[in-house]
């Protein structure tokens, strides 16, 4: 991303390669962020990240998307692993980045085969992980909504009234749930929902089959609060 709050759909570097695409930067897609100058300015590149680390000024919550080479999209897992060795591993030794309360989620968005249930590699690391859990695996069923539910649970935030209040999909990371007392759903491999459904659906972004956004469901989420409705 060439500049803070960049609005373009992609960016081609001087070497002729398109390293950045907007679809991998989800927050800029929301009008409440991308069309708000103050919030948009919080969408920053890796140069600014380095400045914040050195200044001990990192935000409490950060979403990092590598470029199309470093995230293995245009390369492979080994390439991405080499980049993580270069970028992330040294940061784990920096107290400005990795404090005793730091939780880092390293994950992917999808597997390589749409014919099977979507199962992706995810790794939790950082100072917040108890030593008793180092090198262990977790059999709890998680979805991408679990990342949102865990954030809501940790900070006591309201929910969005979408799948983040669906008890089938919103399990909180188990070691966080153990600390907060949140009850996960206990699903096993015999009754997991299908997560590989792909296709075209009616919606506000479908030019051939338009449907408006449905209103959010007002319910209690993992943060213990109600659904958030932005004031008019």
Helices and strands as residue ranges (DSSP letters): E 10-12, E 18-21, G 22-24, G 26-29, H 31-34, H 37-40, H 46-54, H 77-91, E 104-107, E 122-125, G 131-133, H 145-155, G 163-165, H 174-180, G 189-191
